[in-house]
Structures are given as structure tokens and as C-alpha cells.
């Protein structure tokens, strides 16, 4: 049942290094679009004080996520939930942090909007929304490979594409402070948003 994503093996530790500076010591962490489950398994093993709630709209992905957690004996990973980021109805009402990696470029823009709105509903003041993936920045690709990737995505589905960092930040500004931006390997970025208390 387990799925394997080579990119997850490469990037899970650099992402964890960022998360360890921002996640709370305890509480529930929701991951949206958990995919194979390899990220959340790695994070849960390293952060036993946190409870992790994986999710994915795809049933086969949820089976992979649960298989990873069970085979590794991770007691702090809950069974994966069916969750559509674009929906206004999520099967969870509260979280200390929300994570989403490598999703918004392979989904319609409505999924990014739904992700930010959903995270705003769930998070307490100063709660963390952490994103990771490729972005355009200042109107330009951060690397030629990201430009090639963007064209490939748009050929596969015109609603997909590498997103502009500034557009994502503008979408979030009603609910979240400006993100901390962390350069990551392979021309990716981590964006760490904090929920504004007054929003």
C-alpha cells in the first residue's frame, strides 16, 4: 500500500529543519495533501510531542499514509482524512499548525484560496501555516528549471502552474502576517505564515 516519492526523501529533512524553528511544542498539526505520507511520517518520528493529522482527497494516497504510520509504529499520527482544500467544509475544526507541501502548483488556484481560508478558520492567533514548493518571485522564475516546470504543468492542465509568491502572500494577507521566506534546495521555497490575532 505504501507509495514512494523520491522528492519526499530528498526534501523532508530540509523542510523539517524549517518546521522545527516554527512549530509549537505540542498540539495538533494538520497536513493538507499528504500524498504518499512520507513527509508526515518523518516529521512525526522527529517530533513526538506533536499529534499529526494527515489528509488527502485520494483514497489510495490515504491508504499509503496510514500504511507508513502503522508500519513505523507512529502513535502520534492519526488516520488520514479525506479533505479537499478547495472546499469550505473541512472535516476538522481546530489545529495548532497547518502544513501543505507541493500542492498549490498542481491544483487550481481555488485550492490555494481554499487552503488559506481553511487554515485561517482552524488556527489560533500566531498559529503557523507552512507551505513549500516552487514559486516565481518578483514576476520571474527563481530558476530556468522552474520556468520549464511551469510550462509542463500548464500543458498538462491549464489550471495548474508555478505560482507567484507575491500573489500567494496577497491572498493570505487578510488573515496572516507577511511570510518568512526560506530558500530551499532544488530552487524551492518555504513560506511560513502566522495567523494575525486581529484578523
N, C-alpha and C positions, 0 to 999 in steps of 0.2 A: 504493500500500500504506500510505502514511502516514495516520495518524489525527491529528486536531487537537482538542485540548481547550482551549477558551477560558480556563478557570480555570487551566490549567497555565501559559499565557502570562502571566497576571496574578500568580501566586504564586511562580513559580520563582525569581525574584531574591530576594524576602524570605526564602524557605527557604534559598537558597544563602548569604545573609548569616549566618544562624544556623549552618549547617554549617561555614562557614569558620572559625568560632571553636572547633569541636569535633573535626573530622575529623583523623586523623593526616596527616603529610606524605606518606606512601607506604603501600602495601598494597592489599588488595582490598576494595572496598566492594560489598556485596550490596544491591540494591534488590528488595524483595518487592512484588509487584503493581505493576509498572512502567507499566501502562496503555498510553497512546499512545507512550511513550518520550521525550516532550518534556522531562520533568524530567531524566532521566539524561543526555540529550544536552547540556543546558545546563550541568549540573554537570561533566561530563567535559571540555567545552571550557574551562571556567574552572579546572579542577584537573588539569592534565596529568600531575602526579606520581603520581596515583592510578589504579588499574585499577578499572573498574566492571563488575559482573556484574548485568545486568538479569534479571528473571524475571516470568512471568505465567502463570496456568493457561490462558489463552485463546490459541489459535493465531493468530487474527487480530491480537491485540494484540502477540504476539511478532513477527509479520511487520512490523508498524508500527515497533516498537522497532528492529529490525535495519535497516529502511529509513532511519530517521532517522540512525542511526550511520554507515551506509555513505555516504549522500548528503552528510553533513557531513565525511566523511573522518576520523572519530574512531577513532584506532588504540588508544585505551585503553578501548574499550567491547567487551566480549566478546559473542558471540552469545547471545541471550536464551534462558533455560532455562524449561522447564515446571516450575512449583513451586506446590504447594498449601500455603498457610500452615498449614492445619489438620492436615496430615499430620505424622506423627512421622518420616517419611523424606524428607529434602531431598537434592537432587542436588548438594550442595556441603557440605564438611565444615569449612571454616575461612574466616573473614573478619575484617578489621580493624574493620569497622563494618557495621551493618545499618540500612537506611532503609526506611520504609514510610509512604506518604502517602495520605490519603483512602481507606483501605481498611476499617478496623475498624467503621465505621458502616454500610457496605453489604455486610456479611458477617455470618454468625452469630457469636455470642460465642466459639464454638470456634475460629474463625480468629484471634481476638485471643490466646486462650490458646496456640494453636499457634505463633503468631508469637513470643511472648515465650519460650516453651520452646525454639524453634528458634534464636533469637538467642543464648540462653544457651549452647546447645551449641556454637555457632560462634565466639563472641567470646572473646578473651583477657581477662585481668584489666584493668579500666579501659576495655575496648572499648565503643564507643558504639552504642546503639540509639536512633535518632531517629524520632519519629512526628510527624505533622502532620494536623490536621483540626479539625472542630467537636467541642466537648465541652460537657457540663453540668459545672458546678463548684459545690461546696457544695450539691448537691441541686437546683440551679436552672439553667435555660438561661443561657448568657452573653449572649444577646440574643434578642428576640422572634423574629427570623428563624430562629434555631436551633431554637426550640420548634416553629415551623411546619414546618421541615425534618424534625424528628424525627417528627412526626405523619404527614407524607407518606411517609417511609421505612417506617414501621410499617404504613401502609395497603398499600404495595406488597409488603411481606414482613414478617410479624410477628417474624421472627428478626433483622431489621435494627433500626437506631436509633442516634441520637446517644448515645455512651457517657458515663458519668460518670467524670470524671478520677480521682476517688479510687478507683473500682473498678479502673481500669486500673493505677494505681500499686500498689494492694494485690495485684493479680495478679502484678506484677513484683517485689515486694519480696523474695521468696525468693532471687532471682538478682541483682537490681540495686539500687543505691542510689536514694534518692528522686530524682525527676526535677527537672532545671531546667525551669522553665515559662516560655515566652516568648510574650507576646501578639503576635498576628499580624494582618495586615489581614483585613477581612471577617469579624470575630468568630471567627477560628480560633486555635488554639494550637499551638505546637511543644513537644513533650516530649522532653527529651534525658536518657536513662538511661545510667548507666555500670555495667558488669559488676563486681560485687563480687569481689575476689580470693578471699575465703574461701568463696564460695557453691559 
